[in-house]
Amino acid sequence: MARGDVADVDNVSVVHHIAGRLRVRIPQGARAGGLVEAVTALPGVRSATWSPRTRGLLVVYDRGTTDARAILDVVAQHSGVDASVPSDAPGATRPTLAATVTAVASQVDARVNHATGGLVGLSALLPLALIAWAAREVLRGRAAPLAWTSALWYAHGLFRDYSFPTREG
């Protein structure tokens, strides 16, 4: 099958899941009529959108009232197929690039902390390495003046990040 296709045609397959939002695919031949109504009847489900073209169902729900497992059970029962893919199983959701990079960086940080006895982590080691590299480039005479476009972009970022109050709460 092509990349992005659901490999398991016998089961309801979780395509994407984050707390409060679940996207599933049901296999060809499974009953889809009335699926939206069955899922939206579940307490805590805010909306459900069916796509006949992709055979996908997008469900937005209140995670304090229901969970992905309950939604999967309703989808499986209504469509007449198995929902054997638990929503929290490894591989049940596709990790985003940001989540993958964050996980790898966290693992490297833990190893650096362990190797240095908790003295240094990536949050200190990476800036120090960049400072050393920049100093080396300056000493070798390879440093060039900052382009005005880059300076303007940096100034904009600093102004945006430090001049406006944050919307917390």
C-alpha distance (Angstrom), angle and dihedral (degrees) to the residues before:
residue distance angle dihedral
M1 . . .
A2 3.76 . .
R3 3.77 120.2 .
G4 3.79 110.8 -85.0
D5 3.80 93.4 29.8
V6 3.75 118.2 118.9
A7 3.79 107.2 -106.5
D8 3.81 97.5 -160.5
V9 3.83 110.0 72.6
D10 3.81 97.0 173.8
N11 3.78 98.3 60.1
V12 3.75 142.6 49.4
S13 3.79 101.4 -95.0
V14 3.77 125.7 -149.9
V15 3.79 107.3 -133.6
H16 3.80 97.5 176.1
H17 3.78 135.1 -5.0
I18 3.76 133.8 -178.4
A19 3.77 122.8 157.7
G20 3.79 106.7 -75.1
R21 3.82 96.1 13.6
L22 3.79 127.8 71.8
R23 3.80 129.8 175.8
V24 3.81 118.7 -169.1
R25 3.79 136.5 173.0
I26 3.75 124.8 -145.8
P27 3.81 121.3 -154.6
Q28 3.79 126.3 -106.8
G29 3.78 110.9 -85.9
A30 3.79 94.3 31.1
R31 3.79 115.6 121.9
A32 3.82 111.3 -99.9
G33 3.81 101.7 165.8
G34 3.79 110.7 112.5
L35 3.81 92.2 6.9
V36 3.81 93.9 125.8
E37 3.80 91.3 51.2
A38 3.82 92.3 47.9
V39 3.79 92.7 50.8
T40 3.82 96.3 43.1
A41 3.81 88.8 52.2
L42 3.81 87.7 66.2
P43 3.84 110.5 99.4
G44 3.80 111.0 -106.8
V45 3.80 97.0 25.3
R46 3.80 108.0 126.5
S47 3.80 98.1 -176.3
A48 3.78 143.1 -12.7
T49 3.79 125.6 -161.3
W50 3.80 122.8 -167.2
S51 3.81 123.5 -155.6
P52 3.81 112.0 -164.9
R53 3.79 90.7 -170.7
T54 3.81 94.4 60.6
R55 3.82 95.5 22.8
G56 3.78 85.4 -128.5
L57 3.77 130.5 143.9
L58 3.80 121.0 -157.3
V59 3.80 113.6 -160.1
V60 3.80 125.2 -171.8
Y61 3.80 112.0 -165.6
D62 3.79 143.9 170.0
R63 3.79 104.3 -105.8
G64 3.80 91.0 -155.5
T65 3.80 91.2 61.3
T66 3.80 105.1 35.0
D67 3.78 140.3 3.5
A68 3.79 139.6 -141.1
R69 3.82 92.8 -99.0
A70 3.83 92.0 59.2
I71 3.81 90.9 48.0
L72 3.81 91.5 48.6
D73 3.80 90.1 50.7
V74 3.82 91.6 53.1
V75 3.83 91.6 46.6
A76 3.80 92.0 48.8
Q77 3.79 94.1 45.9
H78 3.80 93.4 47.6
S79 3.81 96.5 43.9
G80 3.81 94.2 42.7
V81 3.81 97.0 -123.1
D82 3.79 135.6 109.3
A83 3.81 122.5 -89.6
S84 3.78 95.4 -158.5
V85 3.80 94.4 145.6
P86 3.80 106.4 91.6
S87 3.79 113.6 -145.2
D88 3.81 92.9 -125.4
A89 3.82 98.3 44.5
P90 3.79 117.9 118.7
G91 3.77 107.9 -96.4
A92 3.79 93.0 19.6
T93 3.77 90.1 108.5
R94 3.77 128.9 35.1
P95 3.77 111.1 -118.2
T96 3.76 116.0 -131.1
L97 3.78 121.2 -120.8
A98 3.79 90.5 -110.8
A99 3.81 91.8 52.3
T100 3.81 91.1 48.6
V101 3.81 93.5 48.9
T102 3.80 90.4 46.6
A103 3.81 91.7 50.4
V104 3.81 92.7 49.3
A105 3.82 92.0 46.7
S106 3.81 90.1 49.4
Q107 3.81 91.0 52.1
V108 3.82 92.0 48.6
D109 3.82 90.2 46.8
A110 3.81 90.5 51.8
R111 3.82 90.8 50.5
V112 3.81 92.7 48.3
N113 3.82 90.6 48.3
H114 3.80 90.4 49.0
A115 3.82 93.2 46.8
T116 3.82 92.2 50.3
G117 3.78 94.9 42.1
G118 3.79 91.4 -112.8
L119 3.80 92.0 -55.8
V120 3.82 97.6 114.9
G121 3.78 133.9 18.7
L122 3.78 133.5 -177.7
S123 3.80 90.3 -90.1
A124 3.83 88.3 67.9
L125 3.81 101.3 26.2
L126 3.81 97.5 55.0
P127 3.85 96.6 51.3
L128 3.82 89.9 45.2
A129 3.80 90.6 52.1
L130 3.81 90.9 49.3
I131 3.82 91.3 49.2
A132 3.81 90.7 50.1
W133 3.80 91.4 48.6
A134 3.82 91.9 48.3
A135 3.84 91.7 48.4
R136 3.80 89.9 50.1
E137 3.81 91.3 51.8
V138 3.83 91.6 49.1
L139 3.81 91.9 48.8
R140 3.81 91.0 50.2
G141 3.80 90.2 50.9
R142 3.79 93.3 -118.0
A143 3.79 96.4 120.2
A144 3.79 115.1 113.1
P145 3.78 126.9 -161.5
L146 3.77 116.0 -93.8
A147 3.81 113.2 -97.5
W148 3.81 114.0 -115.9
T149 3.81 90.8 -121.6
S150 3.80 91.2 56.4
A151 3.80 91.6 46.0
L152 3.81 90.2 50.9
W153 3.81 91.3 49.5
Y154 3.82 92.1 49.3
A155 3.82 91.1 47.2
H156 3.79 90.3 51.0
G157 3.80 90.9 51.0
L158 3.79 93.1 48.6
F159 3.80 91.9 47.2
R160 3.81 92.0 48.1
D161 3.81 94.8 45.9
Y162 3.80 98.7 43.6
S163 3.80 106.6 27.5
F164 3.78 103.7 54.8
P165 3.81 124.9 65.7
T166 3.78 114.6 -113.7
R167 3.78 122.7 -117.0
E168 3.77 101.1 -126.0
G169 3.73 126.7 155.5
